[in-house]
Amino acid sequence: MDLSTAVPYAQGATGRVLKATDDSTGKLVAIKVWRRDDPLWRARWQREADALRRLHHPNICPLLDAREYEGLPALVFPFVEGQPIDLALRSAPWPAVIECMISVVDAMAHAHAAGVIHRDLKPANILTTTVGERIHPVVVDFGLANANDEQQLTIEGQILGTPGYLAPEQAQGRPADGRSDLYSLGVILFQLLAGRLPHQATRSTELLLRTIRDDAPLLQQLRPDLPEALGRVVQHCLEREPARRYQRAEELLADLRAVIAQGRVSAPRVGPLYRLRRRLRRAPWLWAALATSVLALSWVGWAGWRSSVAQRQIAEQSRQLERQVSTIERDLQLLFAAPAHDIRAQVVQISDRAIGEAQALAQLNTGPIAAAAQAAIGRLHVALGRPLQAIEPLERAWFAGMQDPQLAQLLGQAHAAAYLEAVEMARRQADDDAYEEALRAAEQAHGEPARRFLAAGQPDEPIARALMARLQGNNQQAIDLLDAQADTIWPLPTLLLNLGLRLDEISAHLREGEAGAAAQLHSDSADLVTRVTELARSHPEVWRLSCRYDGLAAGIRQAGVALSSVDLVHCETLARIDPERHAHRLVAGRAYVRQANWLYLTGADPRPAIAKGLRWVGDRPADDAELAGLSGALLYAQAIHQQQVQGELVPELLQRAASGLELALQQQPNDPELLSELARTLQQLASARYGLGDDGDPVFAAAIARLRQPAAQRYLSLRLALVDLLVWQGYERSIRGLPAAEILDQALAE
């Protein structure tokens, strides 16, 4: 087969499609060319070819050849010139829709009988041609097909397929089977008959979450003119739990034929009991727990039955807890995915009530139910981004006997977060001995438990491996592992961990004077920032990290490396999302300090950045050392600008700036950025005092003493700052006729 006439036709998820003429037959063919050639993609190519070779059905596009095209795996099919089924049947009466879908379902029954599931059924993969007056559908693109008797090549947790048509289990990244295809067929039926998808959302993440969380609306409510039996058939396809759907394509096929023949269908009736069951599936687990407790009490006199009933009730209560927590997690994810706005009140409404009810349940019960309630509390704290608060309830559940891998994974992640925070706090210690002692305490309290729980959980998961690498101090390996992580229904935790690690690395590069490396990693992280801000537009942690990203850009430019932009757009959004949280005030304040310094260095007006920064941190936040330090840094920038533009000395403003920085350094004596800012401030204050005829040497001496501390000498940038300080003092003394040789000799020695 000569494919030299091939021309581009379309681009798909797994590669591109070319259109060519088969020289031996003169017929058009479609060539699907994989976009990559590595062992995994070549295995997928071989799997699809093997699957298609099993299928021989008039409504399935046959495989003509499996070969390479320009060194890449490729498959060759007859070219189907036709419309997707939703366009072809847009105005068709319902009997014509069902007749056409009968052919599609028959094709899928054939595929399932051959051990092949499609996993990506959607209108675009069902093309139609016209044969006489009949519409002839052809199922195409088994690119995600999987033979049930072959080894799965996908990673559990990875989403494969198209949002809106995926079954709930696929949206959760769980393995698919033939019943997943039947769900997708139900979605297509619903769309063809109702003119819309069962679940609607503006973004794919929200659509996936609604698929998992919500029951599909009843077709009869949208199309009351349709036969009641047809509504039952579609609803039976769209059950969220695979066990409640049709179990085989032949069952769906028989019911569709019965609808056409006006016969009886096997799908259950959509009556009061059905609606009640749907409502109960969404009922809070506390009410279910109380109901089962009452039921258990009624059996007190039945000694022979009590034990088995109690075991069943415990299992049912645990399942109810699991379902309710999963529902709340998805509700929170939907909130986070909404357009950027302040969701604090809604989060409190959802989470605090649920946590309170779980705490009440834990207090009213003992044993497995209490453990399950504690696990629920811990999971909710994790979902809310409170890993430190999750540790205690999760450990209570663990040591009460609920020792499953998922709980261990959550505990490992929570302890890892606590360990990294403790290490950051350790860096603030005044001397090396205190620093080492703080590190040992962090290791004992959180480092060792983190590794132990991660090993007992899901150690092969990329996020667990990344955390283990981070705990061992290998940030780059952790970043590489997270970069390779496949998409999941809610990838935000992995993405935020990745972004946080990258920002830590950028900060470390800046501390070591490696501005070029910082700039490169900053640029490489731009797509990640875009992704998280598009995925979770109302999640506070997304905007905190993104604001920090903006601030680091200003720091990189301040260090002399050009970047495309240093606008603090993400900090502006953070101000709308949650401006009151202390961590947010610190990050935004630091970002505006860096921007103000950069603007000053470039000759631009730093006053707008200073004003915004002071709105975040306050002018004189004496009750908060960290905010006082940022206020001091902003006041320094204001003083320098005022001094430069107005030509006046402002020692009072510089003294206020120095006081704020000194207060911050009492709490963070080793912070290199604070030390650098204090040294600059004291240098300017000393010069101002010289200019007013006062003695500036004591101020210089205080600054030099700060930079000669062992903690400051760890950083190249601060050692260079010490040299600059000594040179500046020598200059100030020499122009006033004071001895300066000894000081300049010290600068040379440094």
N, C-alpha and C positions, 0 to 999 in steps of 0.2 A: 504494500500500500504506500503510494507516494504522497507525502504530506507537505510537499514544497509549496502548495498553493495556499497554505494556512494563513489566515488573517485574524487579528484580534476580534473577539465578539463580545465577551463579558468578563467581569472580574468577580470572583467568588471568595468565600471565607477561606477555602483551602487552596486556592490557586486561581488560574485564569482559564478561560474557555476560548478556544480558537475554532474558527469555521473553515472547512476545507472541502475539496471535491476529491472523492475516491476515484483515482484514474482508472481503476479496473472495472468499476460499475457506473461511473459517471454520477453517482449519487452524493448528496451533501452529507458530511459527517461532522460531528462535534468532537473536539479533542480537549479533554480536561487535563491540564498540566499542573502538577503539584508545584507549589511555590518554593519548596525546600527539598533538599535531598540529604536527609540524615537517617540514621537507622529507624527512628520512630516514625517519620513520615513515609519512609519506604515500606515499613510494616503496615501502615494504614493503607497505602496504595495496594499492596498485595492482598490485604484483607478485603478491600472493596472488590478487587478483581475476582477473588475466590468466591465471595458472596454472590456476585452477579452471574458467575458461571453456573450457579445452581438454579437460577430463575429462568423459567420459560413460560411466559404468560403474555397474552395479547395486550394487557394494560400495563406492562412493565417494559421500559426501554431496554433493549438487549445490549450486552457488551459485544463489540466487534473485535476488539484487540486490546491487549495490555502491552505497552512498549515504552521506550524512552523517547522523549522529544527534547532535543538540544541538551542532553545530559540529565534531564529531569524526568521523574516518573510521570507517565501519562496513560490515560484510558481513552479509547475511541468508541463512540456511539453513533447510531444513526442520528442525523440532525432533525429534531422535531420542531417544525415551524407551526407554532400554535400559541394560543393565549393561556395564561394561568387560569385555573378553574374558576376563581372568583370573578374574573372579568368576563369569562365566557358565559357564566350563569347569572350575571348581575340582575337581569330582569326576568329570569326564567320562573315559571310557576313551580310550586313546591314539588309536585310529582316528577317534573323533569330533573330537579335537583337530586331527588332521592334515586331516580333511575341511574343517573350518572355516578353518584356516590356508591351505588351497589357494585358497579364495575371496579371502583377503587378499592372498596373493602374486599371484594373477591381477589383482587391482585395481592392485597396484604395478607389475606388468608393463605394464599399460595406461598408467599415469602416466609411467613411464620412456620408453615408446615415444612419448609426447607431449612428451618433453623436460622432464618435471617430476620432481624428487626431493622427498621429504617432509622428511627430516632430523630429525624428532622422533617417530618411530614408537615407541609404547609402549602398554601395555594401555589406559590412559585415553583414548587417541586411536583406539581400535578398539572402538566400541560395538556391542552385539548386540541384536537383536530375535528373536522366535520366529515362524517362518513354518511353520505346521503343526507337525511334529515336528522340524524342522530349525532350527538356530541360524544366523541370518543376520547376518554381521558387516558393519559400515559403517565405513570409514576416514574420520575427521574431522580437522579442525584442520590444514590445510596452512599454518599461520601462519609456518612457517620454510621453506616450499617455495621452490625456486629453479629457474628454467628454465635448462637448460644452455647455451642459446644467448643468454642475456641477461647483461648486466654484473652481476658480483657487487656487492651493496650492503653486505656485511659486511666488517669489517676482519680481515685475516689475523691470527690469534692470539686472536680473540674466540671464546669458547665459546658455541655455540648448540645447545640441545637439553637432554635430561634425563640427568643422571649415572646410570649403571647400564645405560642403553640406548644410549648413544653409542658409535659405533665409535672405535677408538683414534685415528684421524686427526682425528676431530672433537674428542676430548678434548684433543688437542694444539693445537687451534685451526687446523688445516690445512683446506684446502678439501675439501668432501664431494662425492661423486658417487653414482651408483646403487648402487655396492657398499657404501656406508655404510648405505643403507637395508637391504640384505641382511644386514649384520651385526646391525642392530637387530631384524630379523625372526628371526634366529638366537637372539638373547637372549630374545625373546618365546617362541619354541618351547621353549627350554631351561627357562624359567620355568614354562610350562604343563605340561611333562612332568616336571620335577624338583621343582617346588614351591618353587624359590628362584632367585635371580639367579646367573649364573655367577661374578660377583665380588661379594663381600660386605664391607661396611665400615660403621662407625657414622656416618661423616661423608662428605659429598659429595666433599671434596677427596681423601680417602683412596681413595674409590671410583674417582674419575677416574684417580688414579695407578696403582691396581691394573689398571685397564682398559688403560692404556698399557704397563705393565711385564710383567704376568703373562699366560700362556696360560690360556684357560678350562679348567676341569676337564673330563674326559671324561664325557659323559652316561652311558656304560655303567657307570661306577663308581658312580653314584648310582642308576641304574635298570637293573640287569642283566637285568630281565625284558623290556626293550624290544628290538625287532628290531635286529640289528647294523647294518643298512643305515640305519636311522633315526638312530642315533648318529653315523654317518659324515656324514650330511646336515647335522645340526646343527653338528657340529664344523667342517665345511667353511665354513659361514656365519660361524663365530666365529674364523676365522684373523685374527691381528693385522695381517698385511700384506695390503692390498687385492688385490694381484696373486695371492695364494694362495687367495682366496675364489672363489665363483661370480662370474662376470663379468657375467651378465645374469640378470634375474629369471626369464626363461623357463627357464633351466637349473635353478634351484631348483624351479620349478613342475613340471618334468618329473620330477625326482627324487622329489618328494613324491608325485606320482601313481604313480610306480614302487613306492614303499614300500607304498602302499595295495594295489597290484596284485601285490605280492610279486615284482616284477621286479628287474632290475639297475639300480643307480644309478651315476652318474658320479663321485660323491664318492670320494676316495681312501680306502683301507683304513687303519684305525688299528692298524697292526702294529708290529713291532720297529723298522723303519726310520723310521716316522713318529715313534715315541717318541724315537728317537735324535736325529732332527732337532730335536725340541723341546728336548732337553737341550743340544744343541750351540749352540742359539740363546742359551742362558743361560751358556755356558762362558766363562771369563775370556779376554780378548783376548790375554794374554801367551802362553797355551798355543797359541792359534791362530797367533800370530806365530812361535813357535818351530817349530810344525809346518810352516808355510809356508816358513820358512828352510831346514829339512831338505829339503823338497821341491825348493826352488830349487837346493840343492847337488847333487841327483841329476841335474841337467840340465847340469852344467858342460861335458860333452863335446859338447853339441849347440849349436854356435855359432849356427846359423840360428834355433833356437827360443828361445835364452836371453833375448834382449832382450824379446820379446813376453811370455814367461812372467814375467820380472821385473816388467814393467809391470803384469801382472795381479795378481801377488802383492802389489806395493805398494798397488794399489787395494784388494785384499781386506784387507790389514793395516790400512789406513786406515779401512775400513768397520768392522772389528772394534773398533778403538779407539773410534770414534764410538759404536758400540752399547754397549760396556762403560761408557764414561763416562756415557752417557745413563741406563743402568741404575743406576749408582752415584748419580747425581744424584737419580733417583726414589727410591732407597732412603733417601737422606738426607731427602728431602721427607717420606717416610712417617714417619721418626723424628721430624722436627720437628712433624708433625701429630698425634703421639700425645699422650695425656694428660700434663699437666705433670709431668716428672720429670727427674732428672739423666741425660743421655744421653751424657756425655763419653766414657765407656769404649766405648760402641757406635760413636760417631763415629770414635774413634781406630782401632777395629778395622776399620771399613769403609774409611776414607780413607787412613790411613797406609800400609796394605799396598798399596792401589791406586797411591798416589803413588810408593812405593818401586819397584813393578814398572815403572811408566812411566819412572822415572828410569833403571832398569837397561836398559830397552828403548832409551832415547835414547842411552845410552853404548855399547850394542852395535851401533848402526846409525848410518848417515849419511844425508844427503839427506832425501827426503820422509818416510820412516818416523821418523827422529829428530825432524823438525819436527812430525809428527802427535803423537808422544809428548810433546813439550814443550807443545803446545797442550792435550793432555789434562791435563797437570799444572796448567796455568793455569786451565782450566775447573774442575777439582776445588777449587782454592783459592778460586775465585769462589763455588762452591756452598757452601763451608764458611764464607763470610763473611770471607775473608782477601784483600781486593782488592790490598793492598800486596804480598803475597807472590806474587800472580798476575802481576805486571807482567813480571818477568824471564823466566819461561818463555814467556809469550805473545809477548814481543818476539823471543825466539829463534826461535819458530815463524814469526813474521811476516817477519823478515829472512832466514830460510832459504827464503822463497818462498811460504809458505802465506798468501797475502794475499787472504783472502775476507772478505766484509762482516761475517759473524758474529764472526770473530776481531777485526776492527777495532772492532766495537761493544764487545766485552768489554774490549779494551785502552783504549778511550775511557772506559768506566765506571771501570776500575781507576785510570787516571791522574787522573780527576776526583776520586775518593775521596782519592787521595794529595794532590792539590792543596788540597782543602778542609781536610785535616788539617794541611798545611804552613801554610796561612793562619792556622789557629787557633793554631799554635805561634808564628807571627810576632807575634801580638798580645801575646805574653809578653815581647817585647823591652823593654829598659829605656828606650830613647829612640827618637825618631822616625827618626833615621838608620838605626839597627839594624833598626827595623821595616820601613822602605822596602827595605833591602837584603835582608831575609828574604823580602819579597813578590816582589822581582825573581827571587830564586833559586827560589821556588816556581813562578813563572810559567815560567821556563826549563826546569825539571826536569819539571813535570807539567801546568801550565796549557796551554801551547802544544801538547804532545803530545795532551792530552785532546781539544782542539778538532779537531786534525788527524785523529785516529783516529775520532772521532764522525762527522766529515764523510765519511770514507771508508767508514764502516760502513753503518748504517741511519738516516740523518739525519732521515727523516720519522717514525720511531717516536716516540711520545710521551715515552718515557723519555730518548731522545737529545735531543729538543728541550728537555725540562725541564732536563737537565744543562747544555746550552748556555746556557740562560737563567740558571741558577745560576752558571755560570762568569763570566757577564757581570754578576753582582751583582743580578739581578732575581729575588729569591726568590718574589715573589707570582706572577709569570708562570709560574715553574716549578711552583708549587703548583697553579695553575689547569690547566695541561697534565696534570698527574698526576691531578687530580680527574676529568678527562674521559676517562682511560684506560679502555678496555673490559676486562671480566674475561678472564683467561686461565687456563690450567690451574693455574699456580702464580704468582699475582699478588704474592706476598710481597715480592720485591725492589722493585717499584714502590711498594707500600704503605709499606714501611719508609723508602724515600727520601722519600716524601711526609711521613710522620710526622716524620722527622728535620728536614726543612726547616721544618715548622711549629713544632717545638720551638725551633729556632734563632731563628725570628721572635719567638716568645714571649719568649725570653731577651733579645733585642735590645730589645723593647718595655720590659721591666722595667729594663734598664740605662739607658734613656732616660727613665725615670720615667713611662712610658705604661701604667700599670696597667690602665686600662679597656680599651685595645686588646689587651693581653695576655690579659685575662679573656675577651674576646669570642672570640679565636682559640682559646684553650684550650677553651672550651665547644664551638666548632665542630669541634674535633678529637676529641670524645668518641667519636663513632661509629667513627672510624678506629681508635682504640685498641681498642675492643671487637672490631672486625673482625680485627685482626692477632692479638689474644690468643685468639680463637676458631679462627683459621686454623692457627696454628703454636704449639701450646700448650707445646712443649718447646724452642722456638728461643730461645737465650740473648739474641740481639739484640732480639727482641720484648719481652722482659721488661726489658732494660736501658733501652730507650726508654720503655716504659710506666712504669717506676720514675721516670725523669726527668720524665715527664708529671706524676706524683703530686707530686714535689718542687716543680715549678713552680707547682702549685696552692697549695701552702703559701706559696711566695714571693709569689704574687698576693694571698693573704689577708693576709700580713704587710704588704703595701703598702696595705692598707685596703679592698680590694674583696672583697665577699662571693662565695663559691663554695659550691656545694651540699655538697662533701665534700673533705677533705684527708687521708683515710685512705690510708696508704701500702701498699695491698693488693698492688700490683704489685711493690713492693720485697720484700714478704714472699715472694712466689712466686720472685723472683729468688734469694733466699737458698736456696731448695730446688733451683733449676735449676743455678746455677753461682756459688757465693759467693766463689770464690778469685781470679777474674780481676781484674786491677788496675783495668780500666775499670769493672767492676761495683762494686768497692769505692768508687771515686770517686763514681759516680752515686748509689749508695745513701747514702753518707756525706753528700753534699751535700743529699739529700732530707731526711734526718733533722735536719740542721742547720736547714734552713728550717722544718721542722715544730716543732722545739723552740723556735725563736724566736717562731713564731706562737702556740704554746701559752702561752709566757711573757707575750706581749703581751695575751692574752685573759684572763689570770689563772688559766689551767688549769695542771695539773702537767706540766712538760716532762720529768720524770725518766725515764719509760718510753721516750720518743723519744731522749733522751740516751744511755740504756743501750744501746738497739739500735744507735744510730749508732756508739758506741764499739766495739761488737762487730764492726762492719764495718771500722772504720779503725784500731782499736787505741788504747790510752791514750797511748803515747809512741812513735810510729813514726819515730824519729829518722833512720832510713835511707831514708825516703821523704818528700820535701818536700811533695808534694801531699797525702798522707795526714796528714802532720803539721799542715798547715793546717786540714784538716777536724777533726782532733782538737782543735786549739786553739779552733776555733769552738764545738765541743761543750762543751769545758771552760769557755768563757766563759758559755755558757747555764747550765751547772751552777753556776758561781760566782754569777751574778746571782740565780738562784732561791734559792740558799742564803742569800745576803745579804738577800733580801727576806723569806723565810719565817722564817729563824732570827735575823735582825737582827744578824748578825755580819759583820765585814769579813774578806775572804778574799784578801789580796794575793798569797799564795803561789800559789793556784789561778789567779788572774788573770795572774800572771807566767808560769806554765806555758802558759796559753792564748796569751799574747802571743808567747812564744818559738816556739810551733808555727806561728803565723801569719807571724812574721818569716821563719822557715825557708822556708815556702811562697812568700813574696814574693820570695825570692832567685831562685827559678826562674820565678815568674810575676809580675814587678814591676808589670804593668799590669792585673792582674785586679781589676775594680771591686768584686766581691763580697768578695774577700779584703781589699782596702783598707778597705772599709766596716767589715768585722768587726774589723780591727786597730784602726781609729780608735775604735770603741765600746769595745773591750777596754782600750785605753790610757786612754780617758776614765775608765772605772770604776776602773782601777788608780791613776790620778792622784788621784781622789776618795778612794780608800781610803787612800792615803798622807797626804793632807791630814787625813783622819779620825784617823789614828794619830799626828798631830803632825809628820809629815815634810813635805818639800818636794815638792809634786806638779808644779811647773812644768816640770822637765826631761821628765817623761813627756808632759805636754801639748805641749811643744815638739816632741817626736819625732813625735807624732800629727799635729800641724799641718803639719810639714815633709812628711810623707807625702802629705797631701791637697793640698799646694800643688805637687806635681810636675806637669809638663805632661801626663803620661799620665792622672793623676787628674782634671785640669781638663777633660778631654774629656767627662765625664759630669755631667749636671745633678744626679743623685742625690748624687754626691760633693762637688759644689760646695755643695749644701745641707747636707751633713754637716759640711763645714768651718765653715760659719756656726754650726751647732749646737755644734760643739766650742769655738769661740771664746766663744760666749755662756756655755757651761757653765763654761769656765775663769774668765771674768769673774765669774760667780756664786760659784764656790768662793772666789775671792780676796776678793770684797766681803763675804761673810758672816764672813770671818776678819779683816776690817779692813785688808786689803791693797789697794793701788791697783789699780783695774780699768778705769778710763776708757779708757786706751790700747787695751786688748784689746777692749773693747766697740766702740770706734771702728773697729777692724779688722773686726769682725763686720759693722758697718753698711756699710763699704766693700766687703766681699765681696758 
